[in-house]
């Protein structure tokens, strides 16, 4: 869930701005001077906290140079409204109290005269205000998944656990709901369920935008910033991609920049540094995605500042169709054995099993410098996927987690259509947090299980339906879903399909919008069809059927299904298979129906829980 907090809230002001109603004119704290067909000055003479910038998403970006006392302070890019206002975004003026602030705006929109340029909708709707409303007004905003208060979000990054608090950073655009102005947003949680927004601690610098990276707790003061300082490493992205170091002494609320940045430079595109302390060698290890080369580079360092390249991994292995991004690597016990193995997460885009972005992984060994992958019986390195849905990407783990847990979270979208989904106040959510465990399959290979984090049990509210055991034939059996909070719920049940060709499970509403899930015990697969799930026409790549192996051989599976307002996450057999897919039904799903195909089946331990939520 999200805690929708802001310094001040005014539904009236935001409603005026988002509707395109004129909220301020030149002379009401804002003086607008049109210098040419593509150049305008906005002089801020009022004392309010925010200036609201009107956005039209179909427009190109306008470049806004923010001048403070006549000197350039920063540059942002905003899709300023031309013919209509889709919504407004706030620019915080409080850091500039007592100073003169001017915005020098350069647009790319062709105009024949200044008079014509003056008619753009943005100039009539710029407003000063002390309040900015973040109250949810989106039909499809998740009720219990983390989302930004407003604006664009993609990859999670920089995550760490400290003093009972889970810190989540994410790629963020505070000035629109499309990709741009990449910064780090910051949220925290004490329970992995309820999240509180903490603003934007890292913004673009002269080296470029703030791309993905990682944070670690420097327990031994190896970097010299103090014991238990939070040290971060991220990609500065402009004409080139270089790696920058930051540190924090207030638990990640604010960061200081290392004066010697960048600390790593290469002659080719590389990004998303992920670092961890290796006890066995007494040094820091960092993976860097050599994106276009389809490999991960391993570096080591004694102090997080000076890095030595040790090896590379991945060329010619795994899925190679897209760029490699967002690595992570950690050691995990293999369930039921005394063995431990390393898992290397490798996110790539495109090239996922059903198109677009996805998370693949490799199992192997690591000696402090080199990762050596396991091979199958034919001597090949197999391609393995952490999630078989369309909407699970950029998965990385929290550092410094308690009880040796390896807790991960992903971006719940796909680069094929992330900017086109039917939301506007915000775009994108995170997946539910998951625990990574390893198990040995019947083929002798070691696989990753992705199990819902134990904290998610706290989401359960009322048990709205319970069925201990029932036979399922070819005639459909239907079960009602909760009506509260737009039908959000958790469903758990076991299926015995040993006497059926397949078992079909359908989530649907009265308009026959539906998701069809099918378990095929003979093929040992689980499929998810969202082609009729609701709104699907915003992208040709959205209607899809995704299929996962079930990693069982006895014709039975256990399912745990989380339904939110615009997503469904399916976990099978304690996370041995997982599937994450967005859905946008016009009305909430109200019914689960189950039927056997060519035979009979057994449904056991069906439980449906409504979900607690305090989101707005």
N, C-alpha and C positions, 0 to 999 in steps of 0.2 A: 504494500500500500504506500501511497505517497502522503506526506504531510505538506499540504499546499500552503506554504508560508511565504510571506513577503513582508517588507518593512511596513507597508500600509496597503490597504485594500479599498478600492472604490469601484463597485460594479457599474455605477453611472458613468464614470469617466471612460472606462474601457469599452462599455457598450457604445458610447458616442463615437469613440475612435474606430472601433471595429466595424460599425455600420457605415462609416464614411461621412458622418455628420460633421459639419464644420465646427471645430472645437476651439480654434484659435486663429487669429489673423495677425498680419503684420501690425505691430504696435502693442499687442497683448503679451509682452515679454519676449516676442520673437520678431526680428526684423529680417525680411527676405529681400535680397537684392539680386535681380537677374542680370548677369554680366554678359550673357550670350545665349545662343540657342542650346548649348550643352553645359553651361557653367552658372552656378547659383551660389551665393553666400547666404548662410543662415547665421545671423548674429543673435546671440542669446543674451537678453537684457534682464530677464526675470530671475527670481531667486528660488524657483521650485526645484524639486529633487530630480525629476526626469524630464527629458524631452521625448515625446512619443513620435516615432517615425513611421509613417503609413507605408504599408507593403502591398504590392500586387505581385503575386508569385509568377505570373506569366511574363513579367518583364525581365530584362537583363539587369545585372547588378550596376548600381551607381557607385562610384568611388567617393568616399567621404573622408577628407583629411580634417582631422580635429585639431584646431589651432588653439593653444592656450597662451594667452599674452603674446600672440603673434608668432609663436613657435610651434612647429609640428609636434604633437603629442602621440598620435596614433592614426592609423588608417583603417577604416572598416568598409565593408561592401554590403550594400542594402538594395534590395529590389524595390526601389521607390515607386509608389503608385502613379500610374499614368491616367487610366480611365476609370478605375474603381479601387476602393480600399478593401483588401481581403482581411487585414488585421493590422494592428500596430505593434511595434516592439519598442521597449524603453532603452534609452541611453542614459546611464546614471551620471548626473552632474555633481554629485556630492564631493568627489575627489577634487573638484575645481572651485570649491567655495572661496570667494574673495578674488577670483581671477576672471579675466575676460575670455569667453569661449566663443569661437567662431567655427562654423562648419563650412568648408569649401567643397561643394558638391559638383562632381563631373559625371554627367550621364552619357550614355552611348546612343540615346534615342535621337533619330534625325528630326530636326525641326527647321522649318523654312524661315521663321522669324522668332524674335524674343517674345512677341505677343502670343504666338502659338504655344511656346514653351511655358508661359505663365499659366496656361489652362490646365496643366497637369494636376491630377487629383491630390498629389502629395502636398502641394503648397497650400491648399485650402484646408488641409486636415492635420497639419503639424500642430502639436499641442504641448504646453508645459503643464506639469501636474506634480503634486507631492505624493501621488498614489498610483500604483499600477496593480490592477486586479489579475490574479492568477487563478481565480476560481474556475474549476473545470466546466467548460461548455462544449465539450466534445462527446458525441454519442459513443464513440469507440475507444475512448481513453480507458485503459485497463483499470480495474478496481483494486488489484492486489499485486501487480507487477510494477517495478520501478520505471518511472518515466521522468523526463525533465519537466519543470514547471511550464515551460513554453520553449519554442524553438526546436532546432534540429539536434538529434543525438545519433551517433553511431558507436564505434567500438568502446567497450569498457576497457579501462587501463589504469595503471598506477595503484592497484588495489592492495590494501594491507589491513591487518587486524592489530589493534593496540588498545590496551586498557579497557577491554570489554566492548570495544566499538569496531564495527566493520566499516571501513572507508572505501567508497566506490567513486572513482573518477571516470569520466567518459568524454569522448569527443563531442564537442558542443559548439553550436552556432547560436549566440544570444541574440542575433539580429535577423532572424528569419527561420523558417521551417524547411529550408533547403540547405544543402551542403555548402558551407562557406565560413570564413572567419574562424577556422578551427582553433578551439581553446580547450581547456580542461574544465568541465563542470565538476562539482563535488557534492556528494550526498553521503550521509552516514546512517547507520542503523545499529541498534543494540540486539536485534533479534532476526535480522535478514528478512523481515516482513514489512515493518514500518520504516519509511525512509524520510529523512529530513534534508532539505536543500541547504547548501552552504555557499552558494554563489559560484564565482569563477576565479579560482586562485591562480591560474596560469593562462595568459593571453599571448597572442603573437608578439614577437620581438623583431628586431632588425634582421634576424636570421631566418624569419619566416613564421608560418603557422605552427601551432603546437599539435603535432601528430601523436600517435600512440607511444606508450612506454611503460615503465614499471617503477614501483617504489619498494624500498626495503628498509628495515629497521637496522641501523648501524650500531649494534649492541656494544661493540668493542671500540667505537670511535676511530675506525680505520681511516675515515675520510677527514678527520680533524674538526668536525662540526659539533662534537659533543657526543657522549654516550647516549644511545637511543634516539639520536636524530633520525628523522625520516629523510632519506636520500632518494631522489628521483632521477631517472634517465629517460629522455624522450627524444623523438625525432623533430628537429627544426626543419620545416619544409618550405622552400621557396624555389628558386631556379635549380637548387640542388637539395639533397637530403643529407643532413649532418646530425650528429648526436650531441645533445646538450644536457648538462648536469645541473640539478637544482637541489636545495636542501631546505628543511623546515625544522624549527625548534618549537613549534606550537601544534604538533600533531597534524600537520598537513593543512591547517587553515590558510597559511600564507607560505610562500616559498621565496628563497633567495637564489639568485643566479650565480653560478660559478664564473668568476671573471675570466677564466681561460677558455670559455666555450668557443667553439665546439670541442669536445674531448675526443671525438672520433670523426675522421673524414675519410671517405673513399672516393674513387674516381667513377663509381657507378651507383645506381639507385639502391639504397639500403635503408631499412626503417624498422621501427617497433622494437627497440631494445628491451629484452627481458632478462633481469639479473637476479641471482640468488647467491647465498653464502654456501660454499661447499666445505663441510666440516672435515671431510677426508683429506683435503689438500690444504686447508687453511687459507683459502683465497676466494675472491668473488669470481663467479662465472656469469657470462652474459651471452645470450643468443641474439643475433641480429639477422633479420630477414633480408637476404640478397634477392630482392623481389623478382627482378627480370631474369635472374640466373637460376631460379627455382632451386634455391639452396638456403640453408641456414649456416651462418658463420659463428664459430665459437671463439670467444675472447675470454681472457682471464685478467685479473687485476688485484693488487694488494690493497688499493685505496679508493676504488671506484673512479679515479681520475685518469690514471694511466693504464691503458688497455693494450694487451698483446694478443694478436691473432694466433690461435692455436690450430684450428682445423675447420673444415667445412663438411656439411652433410647434405645429401639430397639430390644431387644432379642425376637425372634419369630415373629417379625412384618415385613411387607413389603417383598421385594425380599431378600432371604437369601442364594442363591446359591453360591455367591462369597464373597470375602473379602469386608468389608466396608472401604471406604477411603474418603478423601477430603470433610469434612463436611463444611457447612456454615449455618447460621441461622440469620434471620432478620424479622422485622415486616413490613407488607405492608397493606395499606387500601384495603378493598374489594369494587370493583367498584360498584357504584350505591347504596351504603349503607353508614352508619356512622360507620361501624364496621372495626376493624383492627384485623388481624390474623398474627401469626408467621408461617413462612415457614422454614422447616429444609431440606436442600439439603443433600442427601446421595448418593455419587457415589459408585458404586460397580462393581467388576470385578472378574469372569464372572457373568452371571446371568441376562444380559440385555434381553429385550423382543424379540430380534432377534439374540441373541448370543453375547458373549463377554461383553464388558464394556458399561455402560450406567449410566444416572443420574436419580435416583428416588427422590421423595420428600414426605414430610409429612406436613399436615396443622394442626395447633393446637394453644395452648396457652403456655406462658412461664411466670413464676412468679419470675424470677431472679435466680432460682436454679433448677427448674424441668420443662421439656417440657412435656406437656400432649396432645397427639394427638386426633384429632377429629375422630369420628366413624361414620360408615354409619348406615342405618336404621336397619340393622341386628346386630348392635353392634360390628362390626369388623372394624379394621383399614385398609382402602383400600390401595392398591399399586398404586401409580401414577407416571407417567414418564414425565420428562420435555421436552423430544424430542424423537420422535419415529423413528429416523434414526439409522443407525449403527455407525455413526461417530460423536458422541457428548458425551464427557466425561470430568470428573474432573471440572465441572462447578462451579465456585466460583465468588464472587462479589467484586467490588472495595469498599474500605472503604472511608469514608469522602467525599462521592459524593455530588455534588451541588444539590440544589432544592429537597432534600430528594429522589433523584432517587435511584433505586436499579438496577445498571447496572452490568451485568455478562458477562463472556466470558468462552468458553470451549476449550478443546483440540479436534481438528477435526481429530480424528482417532479412532482406535479400537485396543486393545491389541492383538486381534487374528492375526493381520497381519501388525501392524504398522511398524515393522522392515523390511517388505518385499515389501512394495509399490515401484513402479518403479521410484524412484528418488534416487539420490546418493549424490549430493553436499550438500543437506540438507534432513532431514526427519521430516515431520509433520508441520501443520499450526494450527492457532487458528480459531475458528468459528468467524463469525461476532459478534460484541457486541450487547447485547440484553437488553431490559428493562423488568423486572419482575413485573407483575401486577396480581391481584387476581380477579376472577369472580365466581359467583354462577351459577352452572349448573342446568339443568332442574330436576336433581335428588336431589337437595338440597345440594349437596356437593360443597365445595369450591375448585377451581382448579387454577393452575398457568397459566397465559398467558405469552408467551415469544415473545416479539415484537421487531423488528429491532430498534436499537437506532436511534433517530432522526437525528443524525449527518450523517447517511448513505445516506440521501437525497442528500448530496453534491457529492456523487459518480456519479450522473446522468449527462450525457453529452448531446447527441442529442436524441430527440424523433424520432426514426427511423421508427416507425409504430404506427398508431392510428386507431382503429376501434371502433366506438361508440356502434353499436349494430348489431348483425347478428344472423340469425338462423343457427343452427347446426343440420344436419340430420345424417343418417348412412353413407353418402358419406363424405369422409375426406375433411376438409378445411385446407389449409396450409398457413403459414405465415413465411416470411423470418426473420432470425435473423441477427444481425449486423455481418459484416465480420472483422471489426477492432479488433486488439488485441486478435486474436484467438477466436473470438466469445463471449467474455465476455459481459454480459448484465444483465439488470434487466427487468423482465416481470411482469406486473400486469394485472389482469382481474377478472371479476365476472362471475359466472356460475349459471344458473337456470336449474336444472335437474329434476324438478317436473314431467315432462312428458317423462322421459327416465329411462330405467333400470340402466344405468350408462353412464358416459362420459369419454372417453379415450383421453388423451393428450400425444403426443409423441414428444420428442426431438431427432433429428436424423441427420446424415450426409450422404454423398453420398455412403459411404461404408456400409450403413444400420446398423451402430452402433447406438444404440438407448436406451433411457430411456423411459419407459412407465409408465405414472401416470394415475390412474383411480379413479374417484369420484363415489361412490355408494350411491345415496341419500336414498335408502331404508334401507341400513345397516348403514348409517351415518359414512362411512369410506373413507379414502383416502389412496391409495397404491402407492408404488414406486418400480418399477422393474428395477434393473440394471444388470440383468443376461446377457444382450447383449450390455452393455454400452460401450465396448471397451476392453482394457486389463483387464481380470478378472482371469486369470489362475495362478497368482502368489500365490494364497492361495485358498484352498477349501472353506474357510469361507467367501470369498469376494462376489461371486455371491449370490444375496439375493433379496427377496421381503420384503419390510417393510410396515407396515400398521398402520394407526393412526385413532383414533376416531376424528370426525370433530366437535363434541359438537354443533351441530345444529339440528333442527327438521323440518325445512321448505323447505328442498331440494335445498337450495342455499348456495354457498360459495364464498368468495373472496380470491384470491390467490396473493401472492407476491413471486416471484421466483428469486433468485440470482444465476447466473451461472458464475463460475470462471473456470480457466483452468483445474482444477481437482476436482471440488466440485460443488454440487448443494444444496442450502438451500431453503426450501419451508416453508412459513409462511401462515397460513390460518386463516381467520376471525380475523384479528388484533392480530395474535399470539396465538389464542386459541388452535391451534395445530401447531407444528413445526416438521420438518423432515430434518435431515442433513445427506447427503451421499456423499462419495467420488466417483469419476468416472475418468477413464483414457482413453478417446477416442483417437484413433490413429490420427484422424483429428477432428477439432472442430465441434460441432453441428451447423448446418446451417438452420434448419427449425423446427418450431413448428407446429404440425398438431393436429387437434381436430375433433372428431367425436362422435356422440351419438350412444349408443348401445340400440337397441329395443326402438325406439321412437325419440323424438325431444328434443332439448335443446336450450337455448339462451346463447350467449356469449356477454358480454357487457363490455365497458370501457377497451378494450384491449390496453395496451400501452407497447411498447418495447423501452428501453433506452440503448444506448451505455454507456460505463463506462469510466470516466476519470481515467487515470493512469499515474504516473510518475515513475513507477518501471522499473528496467532494466532487 
